[in-house]
Amino acid sequence: MVFVDDLLFVGETEEINNIFNKIQDKMLLRATGEASPGNTLSFLGGRITNKGDHVDISLDDEYVDNIFHEMKLNKGNPAATTTTGKTNVGDE
């Protein structure tokens, strides 16, 4: 027996439905959400928001805070860094 907790399908609706149905023929699979335009889904500690022309993927603040705490990064001190003054990667 295999237990898979989370799957994320990305693509055209028709293709996703086709793949979903093929997997569902072999095992129990339940859809829990759809990232239609304007909709936000929670997935593996993050948020996926469909903005229509693009998708925003972000982590919940609490999730990030927990990771920092577990890795003891919440007690770090800031450090000065040097900079070239360039603001964009493409700047020459």
Backbone as ProteinMPNN parsed JSONL, in Angstrom:
{"seq_chain_A": "MVFVDDLLFVGETEEINNIFNKIQDKMLLRATGEASPGNTLSFLGGRITNKGDHVDISLDDEYVDNIFHEMKLNKGNPAATTTTGKTNVGDE", "coords_chain_A": {"N_chain_A": [[0.849, -1.169, 0.0], [0.491, 2.226, -0.764], [0.716, 5.541, 0.283], [0.023, 8.68, -0.788], [0.143, 11.979, -0.114], [-0.122, 14.581, -1.245], [-0.64, 15.961, -4.441], [0.094, 17.899, -7.293], [-1.251, 19.092, -10.147], [-0.423, 20.631, -13.153], [-1.294, 22.46, -15.971], [-3.049, 22.349, -19.134], [-6.592, 22.295, -18.886], [-8.051, 20.129, -20.081], [-6.021, 18.227, -20.506], [-5.121, 17.824, -17.885], [-7.447, 16.741, -16.698], [-7.623, 14.363, -18.166], [-5.25, 12.963, -17.405], [-5.683, 12.862, -14.639], [-8.019, 11.262, -14.536], [-7.018, 8.854, -15.591], [-5.174, 8.083, -13.615], [-6.959, 7.874, -11.507], [-8.404, 5.663, -12.278], [-6.795, 3.618, -11.452], [-6.266, 3.955, -8.742], [-7.427, 5.365, -5.6], [-8.275, 8.67, -5.82], [-8.69, 12.043, -5.086], [-9.912, 15.145, -5.959], [-9.189, 18.325, -4.618], [-9.189, 21.013, -5.041], [-9.087, 23.822, -7.332], [-7.096, 25.886, -9.285], [-8.363, 28.248, -10.469], [-8.708, 31.382, -12.274], [-8.317, 34.094, -10.046], [-8.572, 32.558, -7.808], [-7.24, 31.14, -4.792], [-5.11, 28.624, -3.598], [-4.082, 26.418, -0.976], [-1.051, 24.724, -0.568], [1.209, 22.409, 0.466], [2.276, 24.031, 2.595], [2.324, 26.443, 1.347], [0.989, 29.133, -0.721], [-0.901, 29.262, -3.652], [-1.785, 31.393, -6.084], [-3.91, 32.189, -8.66], [-3.63, 34.667, -10.908], [-4.755, 35.204, -13.287], [-3.283, 36.238, -15.656], [-0.876, 35.408, -14.76], [0.733, 33.362, -12.211], [0.982, 33.503, -8.729], [3.204, 32.302, -6.335], [3.667, 31.623, -3.028], [4.993, 31.419, 0.337], [3.424, 30.693, 3.44], [3.622, 32.982, 6.152], [3.789, 31.932, 8.761], [4.679, 29.335, 8.259], [7.259, 29.814, 7.226], [8.385, 31.096, 9.471], [8.366, 28.925, 11.288], [10.209, 27.189, 10.062], [12.553, 28.765, 10.203], [12.783, 28.892, 12.99], [13.109, 26.151, 13.678], [15.577, 25.645, 12.456], [17.15, 27.254, 13.868], [17.607, 29.817, 12.949], [16.38, 32.093, 13.614], [17.716, 33.503, 15.488], [19.786, 34.802, 14.398], [22.22, 37.331, 13.459], [22.244, 40.457, 11.755], [24.307, 41.126, 8.897], [26.672, 43.196, 7.315], [26.899, 43.76, 3.814], [28.68, 43.922, 0.711], [28.104, 45.938, -2.186], [27.521, 46.506, -5.675], [26.064, 48.545, -6.525], [24.348, 48.17, -8.582], [21.013, 47.651, -9.61], [19.491, 45.849, -11.028], [19.71, 42.579, -12.419], [20.346, 42.521, -15.094], [21.669, 44.931, -15.516], [24.408, 46.761, -16.808]], "CA_chain_A": [[0.0, 0.0, 0.0], [1.217, 3.484, -0.85], [-0.098, 6.702, 0.614], [0.567, 9.941, -1.276], [-0.71, 12.982, 0.497], [-0.356, 15.772, -2.063], [-0.248, 16.013, -5.843], [-0.261, 19.16, -7.938], [-1.269, 18.973, -11.594], [-0.354, 21.935, -13.796], [-1.398, 22.338, -17.421], [-4.345, 22.626, -19.735], [-7.672, 21.6, -18.179], [-8.367, 18.854, -20.724], [-4.923, 17.298, -20.246], [-5.148, 17.507, -16.454], [-8.572, 15.828, -16.474], [-7.27, 13.076, -18.766], [-4.264, 12.32, -16.522], [-6.368, 12.606, -13.366], [-8.919, 10.112, -14.72], [-6.207, 7.64, -15.769], [-4.672, 7.712, -12.29], [-8.113, 7.505, -10.696], [-8.789, 4.293, -12.665], [-5.887, 2.673, -10.78], [-6.231, 4.159, -7.293], [-8.307, 6.39, -5.062], [-7.746, 10.015, -6.011], [-9.757, 13.006, -4.833], [-9.558, 16.548, -6.225], [-9.561, 19.171, -3.483], [-9.236, 22.421, -5.41], [-8.694, 24.202, -8.681], [-6.512, 27.232, -9.291], [-8.964, 29.056, -11.513], [-8.357, 32.799, -12.081], [-8.858, 34.731, -8.861], [-8.651, 31.588, -6.722], [-6.004, 30.827, -4.073], [-5.063, 27.287, -3.0], [-2.981, 26.106, -0.068], [-0.386, 23.507, -1.003], [2.5, 22.137, 1.102], [2.756, 25.187, 3.345], [2.365, 27.641, 0.507], [-0.237, 29.607, -1.361], [-0.83, 29.396, -5.102], [-2.862, 32.286, -6.484], [-4.013, 32.414, -10.092], [-3.939, 36.075, -11.161], [-5.297, 35.306, -14.637], [-2.18, 36.256, -16.619], [0.278, 34.786, -14.102], [0.446, 32.665, -10.96], [1.852, 33.84, -7.599], [3.463, 31.209, -5.398], [4.294, 32.187, -1.83], [4.923, 30.614, 1.549], [2.767, 31.32, 4.578], [4.574, 33.531, 7.111], [3.935, 30.995, 9.879], [5.486, 28.224, 7.763], [8.641, 30.303, 7.173], [8.813, 31.299, 10.863], [8.635, 27.607, 11.863], [11.473, 26.698, 9.496], [13.625, 29.561, 10.813], [12.903, 28.481, 14.383], [13.669, 24.8, 13.713], [16.979, 25.692, 12.031], [17.788, 28.232, 14.756], [17.983, 30.992, 12.158], [15.675, 33.253, 14.162], [18.605, 34.186, 16.426], [20.91, 35.321, 13.623], [22.492, 38.76, 13.471], [22.441, 40.987, 10.406], [25.698, 41.349, 8.505], [26.829, 44.126, 6.196], [27.387, 43.158, 2.578], [29.116, 44.912, -0.278], [27.237, 45.999, -3.354], [28.065, 47.221, -6.824], [25.159, 49.648, -6.82], [23.421, 47.771, -9.636], [19.719, 47.256, -9.049], [18.914, 44.75, -11.798], [20.687, 41.606, -12.88], [20.725, 42.868, -16.454], [22.417, 46.196, -15.586], [25.822, 46.647, -17.195]], "C_chain_A": [[0.897, 1.235, 0.0], [0.252, 4.611, -0.525], [0.627, 7.945, 0.137], [-0.392, 11.021, -0.83], [-1.058, 14.131, -0.441], [0.174, 15.588, -3.473], [-0.687, 17.357, -6.396], [-0.15, 18.95, -9.437], [-1.288, 20.378, -12.187], [-0.42, 21.724, -15.304], [-2.772, 22.73, -17.91], [-5.409, 21.741, -19.077], [-7.958, 20.227, -18.766], [-7.284, 17.807, -20.44], [-4.896, 16.87, -18.777], [-6.255, 16.502, -16.161], [-8.274, 14.434, -17.009], [-6.3, 12.315, -17.86], [-4.911, 11.945, -15.191], [-7.232, 11.354, -13.465], [-8.149, 8.809, -14.888], [-5.646, 7.164, -14.43], [-5.818, 7.205, -11.42], [-8.633, 6.105, -11.045], [-7.986, 3.253, -11.889], [-5.893, 2.794, -9.262], [-7.198, 5.267, -6.887], [-7.626, 7.75, -5.182], [-8.898, 10.992, -5.874], [-9.234, 14.412, -5.085], [-10.034, 17.403, -5.067], [-9.589, 20.649, -3.836], [-8.779, 22.642, -6.828], [-8.206, 25.641, -8.641], [-7.056, 28.037, -10.466], [-8.634, 30.526, -11.255], [-9.092, 33.415, -10.893], [-8.902, 33.835, -7.641], [-7.276, 31.36, -6.101], [-6.135, 29.457, -3.423], [-3.92, 27.214, -2.008], [-2.389, 24.785, -0.512], [0.986, 23.422, -0.366], [3.09, 23.369, 1.789], [2.807, 26.471, 2.549], [1.002, 28.011, -0.022], [0.032, 29.751, -2.855], [-2.04, 30.208, -5.516], [-2.815, 32.508, -7.986], [-4.487, 33.848, -10.311], [-4.505, 36.285, -12.565], [-4.194, 35.257, -15.675], [-0.885, 35.7, -16.044], [-0.165, 34.13, -12.8], [1.459, 33.113, -9.916], [1.974, 32.621, -6.704], [4.208, 31.802, -4.216], [4.146, 31.227, -0.669], [4.208, 31.396, 2.634], [3.832, 31.804, 5.559], [4.834, 32.565, 8.26], [4.817, 29.815, 9.487], [6.964, 28.615, 7.743], [9.181, 30.506, 8.581], [9.166, 29.97, 11.524], [9.955, 27.036, 11.348], [12.647, 27.444, 10.118], [13.862, 29.135, 12.254], [13.568, 27.1, 14.495], [15.153, 24.788, 13.362], [17.805, 26.68, 12.855], [18.327, 29.445, 13.994], [17.312, 32.257, 12.685], [16.548, 34.031, 15.136], [19.821, 34.781, 15.714], [21.033, 36.839, 13.738], [22.679, 39.252, 12.046], [23.93, 41.202, 10.139], [25.725, 42.291, 7.308], [27.356, 43.369, 4.986], [27.826, 44.262, 1.641], [28.176, 44.86, -1.457], [27.925, 46.779, -4.461], [27.211, 48.427, -7.167], [24.179, 49.323, -7.927], [22.13, 47.293, -9.002], [19.098, 46.078, -9.773], [20.014, 43.83, -12.28], [21.205, 41.98, -14.262], [21.49, 44.169, -16.602], [23.873, 45.925, -15.966], [26.622, 47.745, -16.558]], "O_chain_A": [[1.925, 1.277, 0.677], [-0.883, 4.632, -1.0], [1.728, 8.239, 0.604], [-1.585, 10.98, -1.13], [-2.193, 14.608, -0.426], [1.295, 15.12, -3.674], [-1.727, 17.887, -6.004], [0.933, 18.66, -9.944], [-2.082, 21.22, -11.766], [0.316, 20.903, -15.852], [-3.553, 23.359, -17.196], [-5.151, 20.582, -18.753], [-8.095, 19.256, -18.022], [-7.59, 16.646, -20.169], [-4.677, 15.699, -18.466], [-6.029, 15.519, -15.455], [-8.629, 13.437, -16.381], [-6.517, 11.135, -17.582], [-4.708, 10.843, -14.682], [-7.187, 10.49, -12.589], [-8.576, 7.77, -14.385], [-5.647, 5.966, -14.149], [-5.667, 6.228, -10.688], [-9.234, 5.439, -10.202], [-8.451, 2.13, -11.693], [-5.559, 1.836, -8.566], [-7.713, 6.004, -7.727], [-6.515, 7.938, -4.687], [-9.957, 10.8, -6.47], [-8.233, 14.825, -4.498], [-11.153, 17.233, -4.583], [-9.978, 21.467, -3.002], [-8.166, 21.773, -7.448], [-8.836, 26.505, -8.031], [-6.304, 28.455, -11.346], [-8.31, 30.885, -10.123], [-10.307, 33.28, -10.75], [-9.233, 34.295, -6.549], [-6.264, 31.383, -6.801], [-7.14, 29.16, -2.778], [-2.898, 27.878, -2.183], [-3.117, 23.834, -0.8], [1.842, 24.269, -0.624], [4.257, 23.704, 1.588], [3.292, 27.488, 3.044], [0.008, 27.316, 0.191], [1.059, 30.29, -3.267], [-3.18, 29.782, -5.331], [-1.804, 32.959, -8.523], [-5.608, 34.201, -9.944], [-4.712, 37.423, -12.985], [-4.159, 34.338, -16.494], [0.097, 35.541, -16.768], [-1.294, 34.32, -12.347], [2.662, 33.108, -10.178], [0.978, 31.986, -6.357], [5.263, 32.414, -4.384], [3.293, 30.34, -0.68], [4.363, 32.612, 2.74], [4.831, 31.12, 5.777], [5.978, 32.4, 8.686], [5.617, 29.344, 10.296], [7.82, 27.849, 8.184], [10.318, 30.127, 8.864], [10.16, 29.888, 12.246], [10.729, 26.466, 12.116], [13.633, 26.823, 10.517], [15.007, 29.027, 12.693], [14.476, 26.906, 15.304], [15.909, 23.993, 13.92], [18.984, 26.912, 12.585], [19.358, 30.016, 14.347], [17.636, 33.363, 12.252], [16.161, 35.116, 15.571], [20.774, 35.214, 16.363], [20.072, 37.532, 14.071], [23.22, 38.527, 11.211], [24.708, 41.432, 11.065], [24.897, 42.187, 6.403], [28.162, 42.448, 5.12], [27.39, 45.406, 1.768], [27.523, 43.844, -1.697], [28.8, 47.607, -4.207], [27.592, 49.242, -8.007], [23.269, 50.108, -8.195], [22.148, 46.611, -7.978], [18.264, 45.373, -9.203], [21.137, 44.274, -12.522], [22.381, 41.774, -14.563], [21.926, 44.494, -17.706], [24.481, 44.966, -15.491], [27.834, 47.822, -16.76]]}, "name": "protein", "num_of_chains": 1, "seq": "MVFVDDLLFVGETEEINNIFNKIQDKMLLRATGEASPGNTLSFLGGRITNKGDHVDISLDDEYVDNIFHEMKLNKGNPAATTTTGKTNVGDE"}
